[in-house]
Each structure stands twice: as C-alpha cells, then as structure tokens.
C-alpha cells in the first residue's frame, strides 16, 4: 500500500482511474472548463518528503495526476507537465490534504475556514471537485489508498 502523495501513490491512483469515463463539465463549470480541460495544482506543505506539488489534469473525459519535478515528493517518475500554467492553484498543509483526500474536509469548508489558499478560477475548482467525486465513485475500491 503506497504512502499518500508519493510517486507510487500517484501511479496507483492513475491506474485506478484507467477506464473511468468522466462526464462533460456542467453549465456551472465556468469558462476555464468550457473546452473540457483544466489543470489543478495542489501545493502541499509539510509532507514527510517535504513540500509536494501535485498536478491534476482533467481533459477529454479523463483525469490524470502527476508529481511535478523538483519537489519533495518527486521520485524521478514524472515528466514535466504538459501545461505549466494551472487553471487553479491550491496551497494547503499536509494534514488538510489528508482530510480532503479522505472526504473529511471539503474545499469549500477549507476555504471558508482559511485553511487553504486558492489562486485562479474558483468555478473550475468547484467543477474539478465534482469531476473527482465522480471519478472516485466510478473507480470504487480500485482508487489508490489514502492515509
């Protein structure tokens, strides 16, 4: 079982997402997701491996994660992200990332409580959360373990 936010965890997550078809973004997804592509970057502070930059790309009905090179969680398996300008960037602590991954803390709750910082398109963030929820339910027990 891979440790959360390591390259192995990302690989397990991506494997679990293979074959999961995502719905098109809804009308409330905002202009950033109008073409069906969005890049969400999570900058997670204070992981056991140092600070980690996780890049999630939603495109053409698929979702893919990668660790950005040069950050604490990168273990050499990731290539430079295709699109380096994120649609939205989230900065949060490792405990909050764990809680969000486990569904114990929603992005809206974290934002309202001042526990995360967000730069970029908030409508895209909300739409990406809907996509992630659908992807997780579609993958069922195959989703890579979280903390």
N, C-alpha and C positions, 0 to 999 in steps of 0.2 A: 504494500500500500504506500503510494508516494506521499511525501510530505507536501502540504499546501504551499503553493507558489514556487515550486521548484520546476526545473525543466521536465522532470519525469511526470509531475502532476499535470503540467500543460499538455504533454504528449498523451497522457491517459484521457484528459478532457477532450482533446481533439479527436481521438479515436472514438470516444463515446458519441461525439456529435456527427460522425460519418453516417450518412444515410438519413439524418433527421432533416426534413424539409421544413423550412420556416415560412410562415405566412408573409404576404406582402405587407409593408407598413400601412397602418391605417391612416385615415384622413387627418388625424391629430398629430401625426409624426413630425410635422414641420418640414420646412424647405430642405434642411440638411439631409433628410432621408427620402426626399422625393424620388431620387433615382435608385433607391433601394440599397445604397451603400453608406455606411457610417463607420467611423473609426473612433473607438473609445479607449482612452489611455487611463490606466489606474496607476498612479504613483503611490506605492505602499511604503510607508516609513517604518523602520524598526523591525523588519523580519529577522529571523535567525541568521539569514545570509546577508544582512544589510538592507539597504533600500532597493526596492524592486520596481521595475516599470513593465507592467503587463499591457499588451496591446491586443484589443479585441476588434476584429474586422467583421462586419456584417455586410455581405454582398451576394447578390444573385441567389437569395434563399438559403444561404449557408452562414455559419458563424465559425470563426477561427481565432484561436488565441496564440500569442507568442510572447516570449520574454524579449524585451528589447536588449540588444547587445550593449555591453559595457556597464551593466547594472548588476547589483549584488546577486540576484537570482539566476543570472545567465550562466549556463554551464557549457557554452560553446555550440549548442544545437540550433540556435536561431539565426536566421539571416536578417539583414537589415530590412525593416518593414517597408513594404511597397509604397505606402503612402505615409509620409512622415508628419504631415500636418493633421493632427487629430480634429475630429468634429467636436469632441468634448474631452476635457481632461479632468479627472477626479484625483484629488490628493487626500489621502487618509492614512490612519495608523494601522498597524498590523492587527491589533485586536478588533478594530472596527471592520477591517476587510474580512476577518474570520466571521464576525457576526453577520455581515451582509451575505457572505457565501453560504452560511447555514440558514439564511432566511429569518434570522433573529432581529435584523435591523434592515429596514428598507432605505433606499437612497433618500426618499423624502423625509423620513424620520431623522436620518443622519444630517441632512442639510438643514432642517428646521432647528436641530439641536446645536448646530455649529460644529459638528464633529467631522465634517468633510468640507473641502473647498472645491468648487467647481468653476471651470473656465470653459466657455464655449456655448453651444446650443443646448439649453435645458430641455427643449422639446425632443431633441434627438436622444438625450439621456433617458427621458421617460419612455420613448419608443424602444430604445435598446433594452430597457428593463423588461418590457413586455415581450420582446423577442427572446430574451434569455429565459424568462419564465416558461415560454412555450417550448424552447429547446430542451430545457431540463425535464419538463414533463414528457416530451417526446422520447427522450433517451432513457427515461425510467431509472432503473438501478444501474445502468451502464455508465452513468455520469461518474467521472473520476471522484474519488473520495475527497472530502473537505475535512478541515480539522476536527 
